[in-house]
Amino acid sequence: MSNETKPIPTLTEEELDWLNVVRKKVGQLRYGSVQITVHDGRVTQVESNEKTRFVHRSKEE
């Protein structure tokens, strides 16, 4: 096992843009998902889907 550290790749402005969008969408969700669409190796779309959950109680409670 090697203890070598790999250099952190420099991100392009385009990569920083979509990463910030993903961070924002994930940060705004309580329950749900974030989907990233890629075409030809490049991110072209970021979607978020939020779910609202309800707790149902039985009538016997």
N, C-alpha and C positions, 0 to 999 in steps of 0.2 A: 504494500500500500504506500503510495507516494504522498508526501506532505507538500508537494508543489502547489502553489496557488496559481490559478489561471487568471490572466488579465480580464478585467471587466470590459466587455465590448462597448464601444462608443455607439450610442443610439442616434439615429437620424431624427430630424425634426418631425418627420411623418410618424415615426415609431413613437416618439414622445407624445404626440397628439393623441393617437388611438389608445396608448397606455393610460393617459390621463382620463380619457372618456370611460374606459373600463373601470378604473379606480373609482371615479365619481358614481357610476351606475351601481357598482357593488356596494359602495358606501351608503347609498340611498335605499337599499333593499333590506327588508327584515326577513321576508321569505320570498323566494323566487329564483330566477336564473338570469344569467347574462350569456348571450350567444354571440360569438365572433365569426363573421363570414370572411373567408379568404378566397381570393381569385388570383391565379398565377403567382402564388407565394406572397401576396400582399393583402393586408386587411382592408376590406372594402366596406364593411358594415358592422355595427355593434348594436345589438338589440337587448332590451331588458324586459322581463316578464315578471310582474309582481303578483303574488298570491295573497289573498286574504283568507285567514283561517278562522273558523267558528268552532267553539266547543259546545257540543250538544249534551245536555244532561237528560238522564232518563226521567220519566214521569214519576218514578217511585221515590225520588230523592226528596 
